[in-house]
Amino acid sequence: MLPAPHMALPPTDRVLSPFTGWTREHWEALADRHLEALFPYATPGFAQYRLPGRGSTSGVVADGLEGFARSFLLASFRIAGAGGAGEAVDPRLTERYARGLTTGSDRDSGEAWPELTDCSPQMAEAAAIALGLHETRTWIWDRLPSEVQEQLVDWLWGFVGRRTVDDHGRLFQVVAEQFLASVGAPYRQEDIETGLDRIEDWYVGDGWYSDGDGRTFDYHNAWCLHLYPLLWCRIAGGDDGGRGRVYRRRLAEFLASYPQFFGADGAPVHHGRSLTYRFAATAPVWLGALAGCTPLAPGLTRRLASGTVRHFVERGVPDERGLLPLGWYGTFLPATGALSGPGSPYWAGTAFLGLLLPAEHPVWREREQPLPVEVADQYTALPAPGWLLHGTRHDGIVRLVNHGSSPQDPADDDPHASRFGYSTATAPEAGTHARERNVDGHLALLAPDGTPSRRRRIRPLRCAGRVAASRYDAQLPGEENAFPVETTSVLRGPWEVRVHRVHAPAGAAVREGGYAVADRNRPSAERGAGWALVRTAHGLNSAMVALHGWDADTGVAREVEANAFGAHSATPYLRCGAGLPGGSGIFVTLLVLTRDTVHPQALRESVGCAVEGDEARITFPEGDTVVVRFMTG
């Protein structure tokens, strides 16, 4: 693919960057395009950017602040990375944001930003402004008139002593009050210390934090829970009480396996909340280089980051207006929450952290190196979040098998958090009708009227090598009791074998769906006895093959405008409609997601499966055997 015609980028350099062709000049040009495109939507005093698109529940003024604050963070990296002004950056950029800071912090300007109150959404934007002010201190803060500095301090002082949301939002207060401390303004050290202490409660090891109490793991670990503490260290300087050393060590542990989340085409695994931030997923990669703690080679750092941003540029992001719409590639509202306004996607600006590194830094000067999936097939067990990653070199796809992360709210069956499988080539079905049907990436008990159970409170049991297991309780409408479902996943190339032990009420049917594939055109489908296959016009195949327990009759669930990857989507599924004798049973499924040609019947015949009691024995075509045993009961 090529960039859209509206994106004018420098010539590629295939000597320095053999995989992407991108250089620092591409990053600077893209940052300038993002920032230039915003100005037509600025209010007269540049304090708000009132962008087109669906508004959030916070209102138009808060949305306007969001557009300003998040783009200011991007602008701060561009300004600081260029040393302020001169030919390297348009001097009007600094002038416009200085004017916006002046107007927005003036309560009588007519464009004033909302006041900071307990748990208010604008706390996130205030933190972004504080970070931007620190990074551009020499070129903006130090040159603001004292009365404007006082206005900004007065507005940011709204953080002091306030309650925040008890998740990554604790860190908004930390960085904002540290900025106040750095300019000699009133602040509360207790707010900073308790916020930093709180994230210790969520650290589970290997570089992973849960976002709040529970087991919520996603890209917020990357673009928030590592980002804010280390940017706080930049504001605090050497006075970090030794915390910086801990944060750098944790980020290094996280980054050691992070490249395994990215496909050969640059796509990150499509999983979790706030996916409209898109290439913000690359922020921790640059952060590791900036903080001097990365285990990644400089050429791998740039290849990963450039490949991801290039992936989106080639697919029309930013759009023909130069804007980032709410969505993934184009506009796709089902992947966003009610609090996301049209300025929300601009947290993607954190991907430009690398511009803070000088042009002479090795990440900009050393030759690109391949991603792990471009070198060999990859199997990565991440026990902390309870995930298995498997990437296949021949098609460049990375898949994530989820045996440990649940939505923050146990009543929320968010398809971006509760599914068994995610990948760099697929997205979950997220439209309203699709969420009600709940087919893809899920094993469900079905009530007599077809209502599916939900997967909530996932409890990890095992995660090592190529095997992971978890348990959750399924509950059906009208049933007081919850019914346990225990699942073990075994990986082999592009295959995943899932072994489920299911308990269910009398008469309940069981259904399991595979990966949903999507395209602009309707995917094709094939079905046979004990298997179902869907395929896009571009050759992406998703198949389900019954190895034990399922009926011979299979199905394909189709949706329209429900998937971030295309208007038409389809999911293969298996079903047992006869109910479970004795209220329990074992089901074994072979799932395939690949760009190879798939012959499901041949797979069914070549993979052996024998079930006896609470034990399933899987024999692969090469002759090796994996045994899955469930505890009695």
FENBEL-V453069 format. One record per residue. RES is the residue in one small letter. D_CENTER is the distance of its C-alpha to the mean C-alpha in Angstrom with 1 decimal. Layout:
RES:D_CENTER / RES:D_CENTER
This chain:
m:23.2 / l:24.4 / p:23.1 / a:24.3 / p:27.8 / h:26.8 / m:24.9 / a:27.6 / l:26.4 / p:28.7 / p:30.1 / t:28.0 / d:29.2 / r:29.1 / v:31.1 / l:28.8 / s:25.6 / p:26.6 / f:23.2 / t:21.8 / g:25.0 / w:23.2 / t:24.7 / r:24.4 / e:26.3 / h:23.6 / w:21.1 / e:23.9 / a:24.8 / l:21.3 / a:21.1 / d:24.5 / r:23.8 / h:20.9 / l:23.3 / e:26.4 / a:25.0 / l:24.4 / f:28.0 / p:29.6 / y:27.6 / a:28.7 / t:31.2 / p:34.6 / g:34.0 / f:30.5 / a:29.1 / q:26.8 / y:24.9 / r:25.4 / l:23.2 / p:23.7 / g:21.5 / r:21.1 / g:21.8 / s:20.2 / t:22.3 / s:23.0 / g:25.4 / v:26.1 / v:27.0 / a:23.9 / d:21.9 / g:24.2 / l:23.5 / e:19.7 / g:20.4 / f:22.8 / a:21.0 / r:17.7 / s:19.7 / f:22.1 / l:19.5 / l:19.1 / a:22.9 / s:23.5 / f:21.9 / r:23.9 / i:27.1 / a:27.0 / g:26.1 / a:29.1 / g:31.4 / g:31.8 / a:33.6 / g:36.0 / e:35.5 / a:32.0 / v:30.5 / d:32.1 / p:33.9 / r:33.4 / l:29.7 / t:30.8 / e:33.5 / r:31.3 / y:28.9 / a:31.9 / r:33.4 / g:30.4 / l:30.3 / t:34.0 / t:33.9 / g:30.9 / s:32.3 / d:35.7 / r:36.3 / d:39.1 / s:37.4 / g:36.4 / e:32.8 / a:32.2 / w:28.7 / p:28.5 / e:29.7 / l:27.4 / t:28.1 / d:27.0 / c:23.3 / s:23.2 / p:20.1 / q:21.6 / m:21.2 / a:17.8 / e:19.7 / a:22.6 / a:20.6 / a:19.3 / i:22.9 / a:24.2 / l:22.0 / g:23.1 / l:26.7 / h:26.6 / e:25.4 / t:28.0 / r:30.6 / t:33.3 / w:32.9 / i:32.1 / w:32.6 / d:35.9 / r:37.3 / l:36.7 / p:39.9 / s:40.4 / e:40.4 / v:36.9 / q:35.7 / e:37.2 / q:35.5 / l:32.1 / v:33.0 / d:34.3 / w:31.1 / l:28.9 / w:31.4 / g:30.2 / f:27.6 / v:30.5 / g:31.1 / r:28.6 / r:26.4 / t:22.6 / v:20.1 / d:19.9 / d:16.3 / h:14.6 / g:17.0 / r:19.8 / l:18.8 / f:19.5 / q:23.1 / v:23.2 / v:22.6 / a:24.6 / e:27.6 / q:27.5 / f:27.9 / l:30.8 / a:32.3 / s:32.1 / v:34.2 / g:36.7 / a:35.7 / p:35.9 / y:33.0 / r:32.7 / q:31.9 / e:31.4 / d:28.4 / i:26.8 / e:27.9 / t:26.9 / g:23.4 / l:23.0 / d:24.8 / r:22.6 / i:19.5 / e:21.8 / d:22.0 / w:18.3 / y:18.4 / v:18.7 / g:19.3 / d:18.2 / g:16.0 / w:13.9 / y:14.1 / s:13.6 / d:12.7 / g:16.3 / d:18.8 / g:18.0 / r:15.3 / t:11.9 / f:9.4 / d:5.6 / y:4.0 / h:7.1 / n:9.0 / a:8.4 / w:8.9 / c:11.2 / l:12.9 / h:14.0 / l:14.3 / y:16.6 / p:19.0 / l:19.7 / l:20.1 / w:22.4 / c:24.3 / r:24.9 / i:26.5 / a:28.4 / g:29.8 / g:31.6 / d:32.0 / d:28.9 / g:31.0 / g:29.6 / r:26.0 / g:24.8 / r:26.0 / v:24.0 / y:20.7 / r:21.4 / r:22.1 / r:19.0 / l:16.8 / a:19.0 / e:18.5 / f:14.7 / l:15.0 / a:17.6 / s:15.3 / y:12.1 / p:13.6 / q:13.7 / f:10.0 / f:11.2 / g:13.8 / a:17.1 / d:16.5 / g:13.7 / a:10.9 / p:7.6 / v:7.2 / h:6.2 / h:5.2 / g:4.9 / r:6.1 / s:6.6 / l:5.1 / t:8.6 / y:7.9 / r:7.4 / f:9.0 / a:8.4 / a:6.4 / t:10.1 / a:11.5 / p:12.3 / v:14.1 / w:16.4 / l:16.7 / g:18.1 / a:20.7 / l:21.5 / a:22.1 / g:24.1 / c:22.4 / t:20.3 / p:21.5 / l:20.3 / a:23.1 / p:23.1 / g:23.1 / l:20.0 / t:18.2 / r:19.2 / r:18.8 / l:15.1 / a:14.4 / s:17.0 / g:16.0 / t:12.5 / v:14.0 / r:17.0 / h:15.1 / f:14.2 / v:17.6 / e:19.3 / r:17.8 / g:19.1 / v:16.6 / p:18.2 / d:20.6 / e:24.3 / r:24.7 / g:22.4 / l:19.9 / l:16.2 / p:16.4 / l:14.3 / g:12.4 / w:10.7 / y:13.9 / g:16.5 / t:16.7 / f:15.1 / l:15.6 / p:14.8 / a:11.0 / t:11.9 / g:13.9 / a:17.4 / l:16.8 / s:14.9 / g:17.8 / p:18.2 / g:17.6 / s:14.1 / p:12.4 / y:14.4 / w:12.1 / a:11.3 / g:14.6 / t:13.4 / a:12.9 / f:16.7 / l:17.5 / g:19.3 / l:22.0 / l:23.2 / l:24.4 / p:27.8 / a:28.5 / e:30.5 / h:27.8 / p:27.3 / v:23.7 / w:25.3 / r:28.5 / e:27.9 / r:27.4 / e:24.0 / q:23.5 / p:21.8 / l:18.4 / p:19.1 / v:18.8 / e:21.4 / v:23.8 / a:24.0 / d:22.4 / q:20.0 / y:19.8 / t:17.8 / a:18.2 / l:16.1 / p:18.4 / a:16.8 / p:13.8 / g:16.0 / w:14.2 / l:15.9 / l:14.6 / h:17.1 / g:17.4 / t:20.5 / r:22.2 / h:24.3 / d:21.6 / g:18.7 / i:16.3 / v:14.0 / r:13.6 / l:12.0 / v:14.5 / n:13.7 / h:16.7 / g:15.7 / s:12.8 / s:14.0 / p:13.3 / q:14.7 / d:17.6 / p:19.4 / a:20.9 / d:17.6 / d:16.9 / d:13.5 / p:12.9 / h:9.1 / a:10.0 / s:13.6 / r:14.1 / f:15.6 / g:14.0 / y:10.9 / s:11.2 / t:10.9 / a:13.8 / t:13.2 / a:11.5 / p:12.9 / e:15.8 / a:15.0 / g:18.4 / t:20.8 / h:23.2 / a:20.7 / r:19.3 / e:23.0 / r:23.8 / n:20.8 / v:21.6 / d:18.7 / g:17.3 / h:19.6 / l:23.1 / a:25.0 / l:28.4 / l:30.1 / a:32.6 / p:35.9 / d:34.6 / g:31.4 / t:29.0 / p:26.3 / s:25.3 / r:21.9 / r:19.8 / r:19.6 / r:19.8 / i:18.8 / r:21.0 / p:20.5 / l:23.8 / r:23.4 / c:21.1 / a:22.9 / g:23.7 / r:22.8 / v:23.2 / a:21.2 / a:22.5 / s:21.7 / r:23.6 / y:23.0 / d:25.6 / a:26.0 / q:27.9 / l:29.7 / p:31.2 / g:34.6 / e:34.2 / e:34.6 / n:33.6 / a:30.2 / f:30.3 / p:28.6 / v:26.6 / e:26.1 / t:24.2 / t:24.3 / s:22.4 / v:24.1 / l:22.7 / r:25.0 / g:23.8 / p:22.0 / w:23.4 / e:22.3 / v:25.1 / r:24.4 / v:27.3 / h:27.4 / r:30.1 / v:30.3 / h:32.5 / a:33.3 / p:36.0 / a:39.0 / g:38.4 / a:34.6 / a:33.2 / v:30.1 / r:27.5 / e:24.5 / g:22.2 / g:20.5 / y:17.7 / a:17.9 / v:18.6 / a:18.9 / d:20.9 / r:23.0 / n:25.9 / r:26.6 / p:25.6 / s:28.7 / a:29.4 / e:31.8 / r:33.0 / g:35.5 / a:36.8 / g:34.0 / w:31.3 / a:29.2 / l:27.4 / v:25.5 / r:25.2 / t:24.0 / a:26.4 / h:24.4 / g:25.0 / l:21.8 / n:23.2 / s:22.1 / a:24.9 / m:26.0 / v:29.1 / a:31.1 / l:32.6 / h:34.0 / g:34.5 / w:33.4 / d:35.7 / a:36.7 / d:35.6 / t:31.9 / g:30.0 / v:27.4 / a:25.5 / r:25.0 / e:23.1 / v:23.3 / e:20.7 / a:18.3 / n:15.7 / a:13.3 / f:14.9 / g:18.5 / a:21.1 / h:22.6 / s:21.0 / a:22.6 / t:22.1 / p:24.8 / y:25.9 / l:28.6 / r:30.8 / c:33.6 / g:35.6 / a:38.6 / g:37.2 / l:37.3 / p:40.8 / g:41.1 / g:37.8 / s:35.7 / g:34.8 / i:32.8 / f:30.7 / v:29.6 / t:27.3 / l:26.4 / l:23.2 / v:22.8 / l:20.1 / t:21.6 / r:23.2 / d:26.5 / t:29.2 / v:29.1 / h:32.4 / p:31.5 / q:35.1 / a:35.7 / l:32.6 / r:34.0 / e:37.3 / s:36.1 / v:33.9 / g:36.2 / c:35.4 / a:37.9 / v:37.4 / e:40.0 / g:39.7 / d:36.4 / e:35.8 / a:34.2 / r:35.1 / i:33.1 / t:34.9 / f:33.3 / p:35.3 / e:36.0 / g:37.7 / d:35.6 / t:34.9 / v:32.2 / v:33.3 / v:31.2 / r:33.1 / f:32.5 / m:34.4 / t:37.2 / g:36.8
